[in-house]
Amino acid sequence: RARQRIARTAIGAMRREGFAVAVACEVSEGDVARAVADRAAELDSDLIVVGGSSRSGMRRLPGSTVAARVTRLAPCPVIVVPVGARSEDESR
């Protein structure tokens, strides 16, 4: 549910600003950050939106999360949305 909330929040905000938004959800194997960055390059993506929290609850070294790696590898801008973020609808 957190992933769906992240996606709805980001998509809703972009659409309200007048952007045409296409969303892709895919399953792949291997290095997640590399797979996301490679697929964004293949699609000539303008933006990547990823969730930014560790499921393990353990503190990690800066830059070691999947979101941080996607940010470094991506061919386009990346927005990292905190997993606990709420959409405007849920905030009311």
N, C-alpha and C positions, 0 to 999 in steps of 0.2 A: 504494500500500500504506500510506503514511503516513496518508492520509485515513481509510482503513478502520480503522487502528489507533486513531486518535483517536476515531472513532465508537464502536468496541467498548469502549474504555476508559471513556468517559463513560457509555454506556448500561449497561455492567456495574456501574459504581459506583452509578448511580441505582437500578437494579433491586435491588441488594444492600441498599440503604437502604429498600426497600419502595415505591418510586415506580413508578407505571404509566408506561411510556415508549412514545410513538409517535414514529416517525422518518419524516421526509420528505426525499426527495432529488429535486431538480428541476433542470432546465436552463432558464436564461433568458438574455436578452441585455441589454446595457446596463451601468449602474453596479451592480457586484456588491453593494456594501454597501447601497445603496438598495433593490435587489431583495430582499435577505435581510430587511431591516427591514420593507419593505412586505408581504412574504408572511407574516412572523410576525404582523403586525397583522391581516391577513386571516384567519389561522387562529386568532386569539386565543391565541397561543402563550404558555406560561408561562416558557419558557427557550429560549435559543439557545446552541448549542455550536459554536464555530468554532476552526479551527487558527490558530496564531499565529506564523508564521514566513514570511519572505520567500524566495521561490524563487531570486531573483537573487543572493542572498548579499551584496548591497550594504547598507550601513547606510542607514537612512531616518530622516527627521525624526520625532521622537515624535508619535504621533497620525496618521501618514500611511499606516499599513498598513490593509488591508481590515478586519482584526479590530478595530482601533481605531475605524474609521469605523462599523462595525456597532454597536459598544458605544455610540457617541454617538447613533446614529439609532434604535436598537431600542426598541420599546414594552415590552420586558420585560428581565429580567436576562440577561446574556451571560457565558458561561464561555469563556475563551480558553485552549485547551490547546496547549502547545508541541508542534510537529510531531514532535520527537524523543521525546515521552512514550511510555512503555511500559505496556502493560496489566499487571496483576498476574500473569497467566499467563505473559507473556513475561519477567518479572523473575525467575522461578524457574529 
